[in-house]
Every structure is written in structure tokens, then in C-alpha cells.
Amino acid sequence: MADRNRNNRTIAARQSKIARMALGWRVGDAAEAAQVARGTLLRFEAGEALMPRTVLAIQRAYEDAGIEFLFGPAPGLRVHGRHFATRR
């Protein structure tokens, strides 16, 4: 995807978890797609700060699977034309 991350924004932990769930991926599936350890993905989803390149690898794995991340006042994501908000 050539325009990926065109706003230089990276995903938040909630977006990662919702993207994984929207795709029906287990932690191991997402970790494998992002080429990171399962523990790394779990730490990120729990809110731990990771190296920017690691977060970008996770984000790119989801984007390659068809997720479009939304940023702004109501961050969330879209998958196959459906919108998932990350607000509680």
C-alpha cells in the first residue's frame, strides 16, 4: 500500500486489539503477520510503549490484511467498509 501511514500516525493499543478481533486473529496470528513476538503484541495491547518501528510493523500487518485506521477526534478503524470505534 503506497499511501500507508501517510499522516505519520501510529495506532494506539485499543486500535490494535480491535483490529485483531475484527480480523478474527488470535494473538499468535497477529504476531506472526507483524513478525513480532506474541509477548510483544500482548504488551502493546496492554498499553506498554514499544519502539516506534515495532508499532509500525504491527500497524502494517493489519493494514496489509485490509484494515484502515482512522485518526482524529474519534479514532477507530474500518475493515471491509465497516467502522469500529475505539471509544468506550
PyMOL Python script that loads the backbone (N, CA, C, O; Angstrom):
from pymol import cmd

cmd.read_pdbstr("""\
ATOM      1  N   MET A   1       0.841  -1.172   0.000  1.00  0.00           N
ATOM      2  CA  MET A   1       0.000   0.000   0.000  1.00  0.00           C
ATOM      3  C   MET A   1       0.891   1.241   0.000  1.00  0.00           C
ATOM      4  O   MET A   1       1.557   1.503   1.002  1.00  0.00           O
ATOM      5  N   ALA A   2       0.926   1.999  -1.066  1.00  0.00           N
ATOM      6  CA  ALA A   2       1.857   3.106  -1.208  1.00  0.00           C
ATOM      7  C   ALA A   2       1.547   4.270  -0.277  1.00  0.00           C
ATOM      8  O   ALA A   2       2.468   4.955   0.169  1.00  0.00           O
ATOM      9  N   ASP A   3       0.273   4.512   0.029  1.00  0.00           N
ATOM     10  CA  ASP A   3      -0.071   5.661   0.859  1.00  0.00           C
ATOM     11  C   ASP A   3      -0.180   5.314   2.332  1.00  0.00           C
ATOM     12  O   ASP A   3      -0.676   6.119   3.121  1.00  0.00           O
ATOM     13  N   ARG A   4       0.268   4.144   2.710  1.00  0.00           N
ATOM     14  CA  ARG A   4       0.188   3.681   4.089  1.00  0.00           C
ATOM     15  C   ARG A   4       0.854   4.679   5.033  1.00  0.00           C
ATOM     16  O   ARG A   4       1.947   5.175   4.761  1.00  0.00           O
ATOM     17  N   ASN A   5       0.182   4.962   6.136  1.00  0.00           N
ATOM     18  CA  ASN A   5       0.712   5.817   7.186  1.00  0.00           C
ATOM     19  C   ASN A   5       1.131   7.182   6.637  1.00  0.00           C
ATOM     20  O   ASN A   5       2.143   7.742   7.058  1.00  0.00           O
ATOM     21  N   ARG A   6       0.348   7.711   5.698  1.00  0.00           N
ATOM     22  CA  ARG A   6       0.713   8.961   5.044  1.00  0.00           C
ATOM     23  C   ARG A   6       0.698  10.150   5.996  1.00  0.00           C
ATOM     24  O   ARG A   6       1.335  11.167   5.719  1.00  0.00           O
ATOM     25  N   ASN A   7      -0.017  10.040   7.112  1.00  0.00           N
ATOM     26  CA  ASN A   7      -0.063  11.125   8.080  1.00  0.00           C
ATOM     27  C   ASN A   7       0.951  10.929   9.195  1.00  0.00           C
ATOM     28  O   ASN A   7       0.937  11.666  10.181  1.00  0.00           O
ATOM     29  N   ASN A   8       1.828   9.947   9.051  1.00  0.00           N
ATOM     30  CA  ASN A   8       2.828   9.640  10.073  1.00  0.00           C
ATOM     31  C   ASN A   8       2.198   9.411  11.438  1.00  0.00           C
ATOM     32  O   ASN A   8       2.755   9.812  12.459  1.00  0.00           O
ATOM     33  N   ARG A   9       1.061   8.781  11.455  1.00  0.00           N
ATOM     34  CA  ARG A   9       0.388   8.453  12.697  1.00  0.00           C
ATOM     35  C   ARG A   9       0.490   6.960  12.933  1.00  0.00           C
ATOM     36  O   ARG A   9       0.412   6.157  12.003  1.00  0.00           O
ATOM     37  N   THR A  10       0.665   6.606  14.190  1.00  0.00           N
ATOM     38  CA  THR A  10       0.707   5.194  14.526  1.00  0.00           C
ATOM     39  C   THR A  10      -0.484   4.855  15.401  1.00  0.00           C
ATOM     40  O   THR A  10      -1.068   5.714  16.061  1.00  0.00           O
ATOM     41  N   ILE A  11      -0.819   3.597  15.386  1.00  0.00           N
ATOM     42  CA  ILE A  11      -2.007   3.129  16.081  1.00  0.00           C
ATOM     43  C   ILE A  11      -1.811   3.108  17.591  1.00  0.00           C
ATOM     44  O   ILE A  11      -0.695   3.062  18.108  1.00  0.00           O
ATOM     45  N   ALA A  12      -2.946   3.143  18.267  1.00  0.00           N
ATOM     46  CA  ALA A  12      -2.977   3.009  19.724  1.00  0.00           C
ATOM     47  C   ALA A  12      -3.245   1.553  20.073  1.00  0.00           C
ATOM     48  O   ALA A  12      -3.662   0.763  19.226  1.00  0.00           O
ATOM     49  N   ALA A  13      -3.003   1.215  21.316  1.00  0.00           N
ATOM     50  CA  ALA A  13      -3.194  -0.156  21.778  1.00  0.00           C
ATOM     51  C   ALA A  13      -4.611  -0.651  21.524  1.00  0.00           C
ATOM     52  O   ALA A  13      -4.800  -1.779  21.071  1.00  0.00           O
ATOM     53  N   ARG A  14      -5.603   0.174  21.810  1.00  0.00           N
ATOM     54  CA  ARG A  14      -7.004  -0.236  21.597  1.00  0.00           C
ATOM     55  C   ARG A  14      -7.271  -0.525  20.118  1.00  0.00           C
ATOM     56  O   ARG A  14      -7.980  -1.475  19.788  1.00  0.00           O
ATOM     57  N   GLN A  15      -6.707   0.288  19.238  1.00  0.00           N
ATOM     58  CA  GLN A  15      -6.897   0.055  17.813  1.00  0.00           C
ATOM     59  C   GLN A  15      -6.302  -1.281  17.406  1.00  0.00           C
ATOM     60  O   GLN A  15      -6.880  -2.000  16.592  1.00  0.00           O
ATOM     61  N   SER A  16      -5.155  -1.612  17.967  1.00  0.00           N
ATOM     62  CA  SER A  16      -4.517  -2.887  17.655  1.00  0.00           C
ATOM     63  C   SER A  16      -5.416  -4.053  18.063  1.00  0.00           C
ATOM     64  O   SER A  16      -5.652  -4.972  17.280  1.00  0.00           O
ATOM     65  N   LYS A  17      -5.902  -4.002  19.274  1.00  0.00           N
ATOM     66  CA  LYS A  17      -6.720  -5.102  19.763  1.00  0.00           C
ATOM     67  C   LYS A  17      -8.023  -5.224  18.973  1.00  0.00           C
ATOM     68  O   LYS A  17      -8.447  -6.332  18.643  1.00  0.00           O
ATOM     69  N   ILE A  18      -8.653  -4.099  18.671  1.00  0.00           N
ATOM     70  CA  ILE A  18      -9.904  -4.133  17.906  1.00  0.00           C
ATOM     71  C   ILE A  18      -9.646  -4.635  16.490  1.00  0.00           C
ATOM     72  O   ILE A  18     -10.453  -5.391  15.948  1.00  0.00           O
ATOM     73  N   ALA A  19      -8.528  -4.223  15.884  1.00  0.00           N
ATOM     74  CA  ALA A  19      -8.186  -4.700  14.540  1.00  0.00           C
ATOM     75  C   ALA A  19      -8.004  -6.214  14.549  1.00  0.00           C
ATOM     76  O   ALA A  19      -8.498  -6.918  13.669  1.00  0.00           O
ATOM     77  N   ARG A  20      -7.293  -6.697  15.550  1.00  0.00           N
ATOM     78  CA  ARG A  20      -7.063  -8.139  15.647  1.00  0.00           C
ATOM     79  C   ARG A  20      -8.377  -8.888  15.796  1.00  0.00           C
ATOM     80  O   ARG A  20      -8.591  -9.914  15.152  1.00  0.00           O
ATOM     81  N   MET A  21      -9.242  -8.379  16.637  1.00  0.00           N
ATOM     82  CA  MET A  21     -10.528  -9.039  16.856  1.00  0.00           C
ATOM     83  C   MET A  21     -11.414  -8.955  15.610  1.00  0.00           C
ATOM     84  O   MET A  21     -12.107  -9.916  15.276  1.00  0.00           O
ATOM     85  N   ALA A  22     -11.393  -7.810  14.924  1.00  0.00           N
ATOM     86  CA  ALA A  22     -12.196  -7.646  13.710  1.00  0.00           C
ATOM     87  C   ALA A  22     -11.779  -8.628  12.623  1.00  0.00           C
ATOM     88  O   ALA A  22     -12.612  -9.098  11.848  1.00  0.00           O
ATOM     89  N   LEU A  23     -10.497  -8.933  12.571  1.00  0.00           N
ATOM     90  CA  LEU A  23      -9.994  -9.888  11.586  1.00  0.00           C
ATOM     91  C   LEU A  23     -10.180 -11.340  12.022  1.00  0.00           C
ATOM     92  O   LEU A  23     -10.001 -12.266  11.231  1.00  0.00           O
ATOM     93  N   GLY A  24     -10.540 -11.523  13.283  1.00  0.00           N
ATOM     94  CA  GLY A  24     -10.691 -12.882  13.797  1.00  0.00           C
ATOM     95  C   GLY A  24      -9.355 -13.549  14.063  1.00  0.00           C
ATOM     96  O   GLY A  24      -9.257 -14.776  14.076  1.00  0.00           O
ATOM     97  N   TRP A  25      -8.324 -12.740  14.275  1.00  0.00           N
ATOM     98  CA  TRP A  25      -6.980 -13.260  14.511  1.00  0.00           C
ATOM     99  C   TRP A  25      -6.744 -13.509  15.991  1.00  0.00           C
ATOM    100  O   TRP A  25      -7.186 -12.740  16.844  1.00  0.00           O
ATOM    101  N   ARG A  26      -6.046 -14.587  16.279  1.00  0.00           N
ATOM    102  CA  ARG A  26      -5.540 -14.814  17.629  1.00  0.00           C
ATOM    103  C   ARG A  26      -4.249 -14.005  17.783  1.00  0.00           C
ATOM    104  O   ARG A  26      -3.696 -13.505  16.803  1.00  0.00           O
ATOM    105  N   VAL A  27      -3.786 -13.887  19.012  1.00  0.00           N
ATOM    106  CA  VAL A  27      -2.552 -13.136  19.264  1.00  0.00           C
ATOM    107  C   VAL A  27      -1.411 -13.682  18.410  1.00  0.00           C
ATOM    108  O   VAL A  27      -0.648 -12.914  17.825  1.00  0.00           O
ATOM    109  N   GLY A  28      -1.296 -14.993  18.341  1.00  0.00           N
ATOM    110  CA  GLY A  28      -0.229 -15.604  17.555  1.00  0.00           C
ATOM    111  C   GLY A  28      -0.328 -15.285  16.076  1.00  0.00           C
ATOM    112  O   GLY A  28       0.691 -15.120  15.407  1.00  0.00           O
ATOM    113  N   ASP A  29      -1.557 -15.197  15.555  1.00  0.00           N
ATOM    114  CA  ASP A  29      -1.754 -14.858  14.139  1.00  0.00           C
ATOM    115  C   ASP A  29      -1.234 -13.450  13.848  1.00  0.00           C
ATOM    116  O   ASP A  29      -0.502 -13.229  12.883  1.00  0.00           O
ATOM    117  N   ALA A  30      -1.625 -12.506  14.702  1.00  0.00           N
ATOM    118  CA  ALA A  30      -1.217 -11.116  14.502  1.00  0.00           C
ATOM    119  C   ALA A  30       0.287 -10.956  14.698  1.00  0.00           C
ATOM    120  O   ALA A  30       0.943 -10.239  13.943  1.00  0.00           O
ATOM    121  N   ALA A  31       0.824 -11.617  15.703  1.00  0.00           N
ATOM    122  CA  ALA A  31       2.263 -11.531  15.955  1.00  0.00           C
ATOM    123  C   ALA A  31       3.050 -12.080  14.770  1.00  0.00           C
ATOM    124  O   ALA A  31       4.055 -11.501  14.360  1.00  0.00           O
ATOM    125  N   GLU A  32       2.591 -13.189  14.230  1.00  0.00           N
ATOM    126  CA  GLU A  32       3.272 -13.772  13.073  1.00  0.00           C
ATOM    127  C   GLU A  32       3.212 -12.834  11.869  1.00  0.00           C
ATOM    128  O   GLU A  32       4.213 -12.640  11.179  1.00  0.00           O
ATOM    129  N   ALA A  33       2.042 -12.255  11.618  1.00  0.00           N
ATOM    130  CA  ALA A  33       1.888 -11.346  10.479  1.00  0.00           C
ATOM    131  C   ALA A  33       2.789 -10.119  10.627  1.00  0.00           C
ATOM    132  O   ALA A  33       3.323  -9.612   9.641  1.00  0.00           O
ATOM    133  N   ALA A  34       2.953  -9.646  11.863  1.00  0.00           N
ATOM    134  CA  ALA A  34       3.783  -8.465  12.121  1.00  0.00           C
ATOM    135  C   ALA A  34       5.247  -8.821  12.329  1.00  0.00           C
ATOM    136  O   ALA A  34       6.098  -7.934  12.410  1.00  0.00           O
ATOM    137  N   GLN A  35       5.543 -10.106  12.416  1.00  0.00           N
ATOM    138  CA  GLN A  35       6.893 -10.594  12.674  1.00  0.00           C
ATOM    139  C   GLN A  35       7.439 -10.041  13.999  1.00  0.00           C
ATOM    140  O   GLN A  35       8.572  -9.566  14.087  1.00  0.00           O
ATOM    141  N   VAL A  36       6.576 -10.125  15.028  1.00  0.00           N
ATOM    142  CA  VAL A  36       6.975  -9.761  16.388  1.00  0.00           C
ATOM    143  C   VAL A  36       6.619 -10.935  17.299  1.00  0.00           C
ATOM    144  O   VAL A  36       5.855 -11.819  16.912  1.00  0.00           O
ATOM    145  N   ALA A  37       7.165 -10.937  18.484  1.00  0.00           N
ATOM    146  CA  ALA A  37       6.855 -11.992  19.449  1.00  0.00           C
ATOM    147  C   ALA A  37       5.438 -11.805  20.002  1.00  0.00           C
ATOM    148  O   ALA A  37       4.935 -10.685  20.091  1.00  0.00           O
ATOM    149  N   ARG A  38       4.810 -12.919  20.370  1.00  0.00           N
ATOM    150  CA  ARG A  38       3.472 -12.861  20.964  1.00  0.00           C
ATOM    151  C   ARG A  38       3.466 -11.943  22.189  1.00  0.00           C
ATOM    152  O   ARG A  38       2.556 -11.134  22.366  1.00  0.00           O
ATOM    153  N   GLY A  39       4.487 -12.080  23.023  1.00  0.00           N
ATOM    154  CA  GLY A  39       4.578 -11.252  24.223  1.00  0.00           C
ATOM    155  C   GLY A  39       4.662  -9.770  23.907  1.00  0.00           C
ATOM    156  O   GLY A  39       4.117  -8.942  24.636  1.00  0.00           O
ATOM    157  N   THR A  40       5.339  -9.437  22.825  1.00  0.00           N
ATOM    158  CA  THR A  40       5.450  -8.040  22.409  1.00  0.00           C
ATOM    159  C   THR A  40       4.077  -7.493  22.061  1.00  0.00           C
ATOM    160  O   THR A  40       3.717  -6.394  22.483  1.00  0.00           O
ATOM    161  N   LEU A  41       3.313  -8.252  21.293  1.00  0.00           N
ATOM    162  CA  LEU A  41       1.972  -7.811  20.917  1.00  0.00           C
ATOM    163  C   LEU A  41       1.083  -7.689  22.158  1.00  0.00           C
ATOM    164  O   LEU A  41       0.331  -6.723  22.290  1.00  0.00           O
ATOM    165  N   LEU A  42       1.166  -8.639  23.040  1.00  0.00           N
ATOM    166  CA  LEU A  42       0.366  -8.582  24.271  1.00  0.00           C
ATOM    167  C   LEU A  42       0.738  -7.369  25.120  1.00  0.00           C
ATOM    168  O   LEU A  42      -0.141  -6.707  25.673  1.00  0.00           O
ATOM    169  N   ARG A  43       2.021  -7.077  25.226  1.00  0.00           N
ATOM    170  CA  ARG A  43       2.450  -5.901  25.986  1.00  0.00           C
ATOM    171  C   ARG A  43       1.916  -4.622  25.353  1.00  0.00           C
ATOM    172  O   ARG A  43       1.480  -3.711  26.057  1.00  0.00           O
ATOM    173  N   PHE A  44       1.951  -4.555  24.029  1.00  0.00           N
ATOM    174  CA  PHE A  44       1.430  -3.371  23.335  1.00  0.00           C
ATOM    175  C   PHE A  44      -0.061  -3.217  23.596  1.00  0.00           C
ATOM    176  O   PHE A  44      -0.529  -2.125  23.921  1.00  0.00           O
ATOM    177  N   GLU A  45      -0.806  -4.305  23.456  1.00  0.00           N
ATOM    178  CA  GLU A  45      -2.252  -4.237  23.673  1.00  0.00           C
ATOM    179  C   GLU A  45      -2.594  -3.909  25.125  1.00  0.00           C
ATOM    180  O   GLU A  45      -3.684  -3.411  25.407  1.00  0.00           O
ATOM    181  N   ALA A  46      -1.675  -4.182  26.043  1.00  0.00           N
ATOM    182  CA  ALA A  46      -1.884  -3.841  27.458  1.00  0.00           C
ATOM    183  C   ALA A  46      -1.502  -2.391  27.747  1.00  0.00           C
ATOM    184  O   ALA A  46      -1.695  -1.909  28.864  1.00  0.00           O
ATOM    185  N   GLY A  47      -0.965  -1.697  26.751  1.00  0.00           N
ATOM    186  CA  GLY A  47      -0.655  -0.286  26.907  1.00  0.00           C
ATOM    187  C   GLY A  47       0.804   0.056  27.095  1.00  0.00           C
ATOM    188  O   GLY A  47       1.142   1.220  27.310  1.00  0.00           O
ATOM    189  N   GLU A  48       1.681  -0.940  27.019  1.00  0.00           N
ATOM    190  CA  GLU A  48       3.112  -0.670  27.170  1.00  0.00           C
ATOM    191  C   GLU A  48       3.644   0.021  25.920  1.00  0.00           C
ATOM    192  O   GLU A  48       3.296  -0.351  24.800  1.00  0.00           O
ATOM    193  N   ALA A  49       4.481   1.019  26.117  1.00  0.00           N
ATOM    194  CA  ALA A  49       5.104   1.711  24.989  1.00  0.00           C
ATOM    195  C   ALA A  49       6.153   0.803  24.354  1.00  0.00           C
ATOM    196  O   ALA A  49       6.960   0.183  25.046  1.00  0.00           O
ATOM    197  N   LEU A  50       6.124   0.738  23.037  1.00  0.00           N
ATOM    198  CA  LEU A  50       7.093  -0.063  22.285  1.00  0.00           C
ATOM    199  C   LEU A  50       7.904   0.856  21.387  1.00  0.00           C
ATOM    200  O   LEU A  50       7.562   2.025  21.205  1.00  0.00           O
ATOM    201  N   MET A  51       8.965   0.326  20.836  1.00  0.00           N
ATOM    202  CA  MET A  51       9.752   1.069  19.852  1.00  0.00           C
ATOM    203  C   MET A  51       8.835   1.441  18.686  1.00  0.00           C
ATOM    204  O   MET A  51       8.005   0.630  18.275  1.00  0.00           O
ATOM    205  N   PRO A  52       8.972   2.656  18.150  1.00  0.00           N
ATOM    206  CA  PRO A  52       8.110   3.076  17.045  1.00  0.00           C
ATOM    207  C   PRO A  52       8.118   2.106  15.859  1.00  0.00           C
ATOM    208  O   PRO A  52       7.077   1.880  15.242  1.00  0.00           O
ATOM    209  N   ARG A  53       9.266   1.540  15.541  1.00  0.00           N
ATOM    210  CA  ARG A  53       9.322   0.612  14.394  1.00  0.00           C
ATOM    211  C   ARG A  53       8.534  -0.663  14.663  1.00  0.00           C
ATOM    212  O   ARG A  53       8.018  -1.281  13.731  1.00  0.00           O
ATOM    213  N   THR A  54       8.438  -1.062  15.927  1.00  0.00           N
ATOM    214  CA  THR A  54       7.660  -2.251  16.280  1.00  0.00           C
ATOM    215  C   THR A  54       6.171  -1.974  16.137  1.00  0.00           C
ATOM    216  O   THR A  54       5.424  -2.801  15.613  1.00  0.00           O
ATOM    217  N   VAL A  55       5.743  -0.805  16.605  1.00  0.00           N
ATOM    218  CA  VAL A  55       4.335  -0.422  16.461  1.00  0.00           C
ATOM    219  C   VAL A  55       3.985  -0.317  14.981  1.00  0.00           C
ATOM    220  O   VAL A  55       2.909  -0.744  14.562  1.00  0.00           O
ATOM    221  N   LEU A  56       4.887   0.247  14.198  1.00  0.00           N
ATOM    222  CA  LEU A  56       4.645   0.369  12.759  1.00  0.00           C
ATOM    223  C   LEU A  56       4.543  -1.005  12.100  1.00  0.00           C
ATOM    224  O   LEU A  56       3.729  -1.189  11.195  1.00  0.00           O
ATOM    225  N   ALA A  57       5.336  -1.956  12.527  1.00  0.00           N
ATOM    226  CA  ALA A  57       5.256  -3.314  11.968  1.00  0.00           C
ATOM    227  C   ALA A  57       3.900  -3.936  12.276  1.00  0.00           C
ATOM    228  O   ALA A  57       3.315  -4.604  11.423  1.00  0.00           O
ATOM    229  N   ILE A  58       3.399  -3.723  13.480  1.00  0.00           N
ATOM    230  CA  ILE A  58       2.077  -4.237  13.851  1.00  0.00           C
ATOM    231  C   ILE A  58       1.009  -3.554  13.004  1.00  0.00           C
ATOM    232  O   ILE A  58       0.120  -4.212  12.464  1.00  0.00           O
ATOM    233  N   GLN A  59       1.103  -2.238  12.893  1.00  0.00           N
ATOM    234  CA  GLN A  59       0.140  -1.471  12.098  1.00  0.00           C
ATOM    235  C   GLN A  59       0.135  -1.935  10.642  1.00  0.00           C
ATOM    236  O   GLN A  59      -0.929  -2.123  10.053  1.00  0.00           O
ATOM    237  N   ARG A  60       1.294  -2.116  10.075  1.00  0.00           N
ATOM    238  CA  ARG A  60       1.386  -2.531   8.668  1.00  0.00           C
ATOM    239  C   ARG A  60       0.798  -3.920   8.443  1.00  0.00           C
ATOM    240  O   ARG A  60       0.190  -4.178   7.404  1.00  0.00           O
ATOM    241  N   ALA A  61       0.975  -4.800   9.400  1.00  0.00           N
ATOM    242  CA  ALA A  61       0.395  -6.143   9.263  1.00  0.00           C
ATOM    243  C   ALA A  61      -1.130  -6.055   9.166  1.00  0.00           C
ATOM    244  O   ALA A  61      -1.748  -6.730   8.342  1.00  0.00           O
ATOM    245  N   TYR A  62      -1.723  -5.222  10.009  1.00  0.00           N
ATOM    246  CA  TYR A  62      -3.182  -5.056   9.953  1.00  0.00           C
ATOM    247  C   TYR A  62      -3.610  -4.365   8.658  1.00  0.00           C
ATOM    248  O   TYR A  62      -4.598  -4.760   8.038  1.00  0.00           O
ATOM    249  N   GLU A  63      -2.875  -3.345   8.255  1.00  0.00           N
ATOM    250  CA  GLU A  63      -3.214  -2.653   7.014  1.00  0.00           C
ATOM    251  C   GLU A  63      -3.097  -3.592   5.819  1.00  0.00           C
ATOM    252  O   GLU A  63      -3.929  -3.540   4.914  1.00  0.00           O
ATOM    253  N   ASP A  64      -2.096  -4.433   5.803  1.00  0.00           N
ATOM    254  CA  ASP A  64      -1.940  -5.399   4.715  1.00  0.00           C
ATOM    255  C   ASP A  64      -3.093  -6.397   4.685  1.00  0.00           C
ATOM    256  O   ASP A  64      -3.392  -6.973   3.639  1.00  0.00           O
ATOM    257  N   ALA A  65      -3.744  -6.602   5.834  1.00  0.00           N
ATOM    258  CA  ALA A  65      -4.879  -7.522   5.925  1.00  0.00           C
ATOM    259  C   ALA A  65      -6.203  -6.822   5.623  1.00  0.00           C
ATOM    260  O   ALA A  65      -7.260  -7.450   5.690  1.00  0.00           O
ATOM    261  N   GLY A  66      -6.158  -5.522   5.290  1.00  0.00           N
ATOM    262  CA  GLY A  66      -7.368  -4.810   4.892  1.00  0.00           C
ATOM    263  C   GLY A  66      -7.937  -3.843   5.909  1.00  0.00           C
ATOM    264  O   GLY A  66      -9.039  -3.326   5.721  1.00  0.00           O
ATOM    265  N   ILE A  67      -7.213  -3.589   6.977  1.00  0.00           N
ATOM    266  CA  ILE A  67      -7.674  -2.641   7.991  1.00  0.00           C
ATOM    267  C   ILE A  67      -7.251  -1.233   7.581  1.00  0.00           C
ATOM    268  O   ILE A  67      -6.121  -1.013   7.145  1.00  0.00           O
ATOM    269  N   GLU A  68      -8.172  -0.290   7.728  1.00  0.00           N
ATOM    270  CA  GLU A  68      -7.855   1.130   7.539  1.00  0.00           C
ATOM    271  C   GLU A  68      -8.041   1.796   8.898  1.00  0.00           C
ATOM    272  O   GLU A  68      -9.141   1.797   9.451  1.00  0.00           O
ATOM    273  N   PHE A  69      -6.974   2.356   9.427  1.00  0.00           N
ATOM    274  CA  PHE A  69      -7.047   3.006  10.728  1.00  0.00           C
ATOM    275  C   PHE A  69      -7.520   4.437  10.569  1.00  0.00           C
ATOM    276  O   PHE A  69      -7.118   5.140   9.642  1.00  0.00           O
ATOM    277  N   LEU A  70      -8.378   4.860  11.483  1.00  0.00           N
ATOM    278  CA  LEU A  70      -8.926   6.210  11.485  1.00  0.00           C
ATOM    279  C   LEU A  70      -8.355   6.966  12.676  1.00  0.00           C
ATOM    280  O   LEU A  70      -8.317   6.443  13.790  1.00  0.00           O
ATOM    281  N   PHE A  71      -7.916   8.185  12.440  1.00  0.00           N
ATOM    282  CA  PHE A  71      -7.336   9.017  13.482  1.00  0.00           C
ATOM    283  C   PHE A  71      -8.189  10.268  13.611  1.00  0.00           C
ATOM    284  O   PHE A  71      -9.021  10.539  12.745  1.00  0.00           O
ATOM    285  N   GLY A  72      -8.002  11.011  14.644  1.00  0.00           N
ATOM    286  CA  GLY A  72      -8.761  12.237  14.852  1.00  0.00           C
ATOM    287  C   GLY A  72      -9.551  12.174  16.138  1.00  0.00           C
ATOM    288  O   GLY A  72      -9.190  11.440  17.058  1.00  0.00           O
ATOM    289  N   PRO A  73     -10.640  12.949  16.212  1.00  0.00           N
ATOM    290  CA  PRO A  73     -11.394  13.028  17.460  1.00  0.00           C
ATOM    291  C   PRO A  73     -12.061  11.717  17.869  1.00  0.00           C
ATOM    292  O   PRO A  73     -12.298  11.485  19.054  1.00  0.00           O
ATOM    293  N   ALA A  74     -12.358  10.879  16.915  1.00  0.00           N
ATOM    294  CA  ALA A  74     -12.974   9.577  17.209  1.00  0.00           C
ATOM    295  C   ALA A  74     -12.156   8.483  16.541  1.00  0.00           C
ATOM    296  O   ALA A  74     -12.582   7.936  15.525  1.00  0.00           O
ATOM    297  N   PRO A  75     -10.973   8.147  17.097  1.00  0.00           N
ATOM    298  CA  PRO A  75     -10.133   7.137  16.452  1.00  0.00           C
ATOM    299  C   PRO A  75     -10.824   5.783  16.409  1.00  0.00           C
ATOM    300  O   PRO A  75     -11.609   5.435  17.290  1.00  0.00           O
ATOM    301  N   GLY A  76     -10.525   5.063  15.406  1.00  0.00           N
ATOM    302  CA  GLY A  76     -11.106   3.737  15.243  1.00  0.00           C
ATOM    303  C   GLY A  76     -10.473   3.064  14.048  1.00  0.00           C
ATOM    304  O   GLY A  76      -9.297   3.272  13.747  1.00  0.00           O
ATOM    305  N   LEU A  77     -11.271   2.250  13.366  1.00  0.00           N
ATOM    306  CA  LEU A  77     -10.772   1.582  12.178  1.00  0.00           C
ATOM    307  C   LEU A  77     -11.919   1.117  11.315  1.00  0.00           C
ATOM    308  O   LEU A  77     -13.064   1.039  11.759  1.00  0.00           O
ATOM    309  N   ARG A  78     -11.594   0.810  10.074  1.00  0.00           N
ATOM    310  CA  ARG A  78     -12.555   0.237   9.130  1.00  0.00           C
ATOM    311  C   ARG A  78     -11.975  -1.049   8.600  1.00  0.00           C
ATOM    312  O   ARG A  78     -10.773  -1.161   8.357  1.00  0.00           O
ATOM    313  N   VAL A  79     -12.849  -2.018   8.424  1.00  0.00           N
ATOM    314  CA  VAL A  79     -12.468  -3.249   7.750  1.00  0.00           C
ATOM    315  C   VAL A  79     -13.629  -3.635   6.851  1.00  0.00           C
ATOM    316  O   VAL A  79     -14.766  -3.748   7.307  1.00  0.00           O
ATOM    317  N   HIS A  80     -13.346  -3.833   5.602  1.00  0.00           N
ATOM    318  CA  HIS A  80     -14.360  -4.211   4.621  1.00  0.00           C
ATOM    319  C   HIS A  80     -15.573  -3.285   4.679  1.00  0.00           C
ATOM    320  O   HIS A  80     -16.716  -3.736   4.618  1.00  0.00           O
ATOM    321  N   GLY A  81     -15.303  -1.966   4.801  1.00  0.00           N
ATOM    322  CA  GLY A  81     -16.367  -0.976   4.741  1.00  0.00           C
ATOM    323  C   GLY A  81     -17.121  -0.776   6.040  1.00  0.00           C
ATOM    324  O   GLY A  81     -18.014   0.068   6.100  1.00  0.00           O
ATOM    325  N   ARG A  82     -16.788  -1.533   7.093  1.00  0.00           N
ATOM    326  CA  ARG A  82     -17.464  -1.358   8.382  1.00  0.00           C
ATOM    327  C   ARG A  82     -16.572  -0.526   9.295  1.00  0.00           C
ATOM    328  O   ARG A  82     -15.347  -0.619   9.213  1.00  0.00           O
ATOM    329  N   HIS A  83     -17.168   0.283  10.161  1.00  0.00           N
ATOM    330  CA  HIS A  83     -16.415   1.142  11.070  1.00  0.00           C
ATOM    331  C   HIS A  83     -16.506   0.604  12.485  1.00  0.00           C
ATOM    332  O   HIS A  83     -17.583   0.233  12.951  1.00  0.00           O
ATOM    333  N   PHE A  84     -15.375   0.564  13.163  1.00  0.00           N
ATOM    334  CA  PHE A  84     -15.308   0.132  14.563  1.00  0.00           C
ATOM    335  C   PHE A  84     -14.718   1.286  15.358  1.00  0.00           C
ATOM    336  O   PHE A  84     -13.572   1.667  15.120  1.00  0.00           O
ATOM    337  N   ALA A  85     -15.464   1.848  16.289  1.00  0.00           N
ATOM    338  CA  ALA A  85     -14.963   2.924  17.140  1.00  0.00           C
ATOM    339  C   ALA A  85     -14.158   2.336  18.281  1.00  0.00           C
ATOM    340  O   ALA A  85     -14.415   1.215  18.721  1.00  0.00           O
ATOM    341  N   THR A  86     -13.185   3.092  18.758  1.00  0.00           N
ATOM    342  CA  THR A  86     -12.378   2.594  19.884  1.00  0.00           C
ATOM    343  C   THR A  86     -12.794   3.248  21.185  1.00  0.00           C
ATOM    344  O   THR A  86     -12.194   2.980  22.226  1.00  0.00           O
ATOM    345  N   ARG A  87     -13.807   4.098  21.151  1.00  0.00           N
ATOM    346  CA  ARG A  87     -14.286   4.708  22.401  1.00  0.00           C
ATOM    347  C   ARG A  87     -15.067   3.713  23.205  1.00  0.00           C
ATOM    348  O   ARG A  87     -15.657   2.781  22.659  1.00  0.00           O
ATOM    349  N   ARG A  88     -15.072   3.907  24.508  1.00  0.00           N
ATOM    350  CA  ARG A  88     -15.842   3.014  25.400  1.00  0.00           C
ATOM    351  C   ARG A  88     -17.276   3.378  25.421  1.00  0.00           C
ATOM    352  O   ARG A  88     -18.066   2.737  26.114  1.00  0.00           O
TER     353      ARG A  88
END
""", "prot")
cmd.dss("prot")
cmd.show_as("cartoon", "prot")
cmd.util.cbc("prot")
cmd.orient("prot")
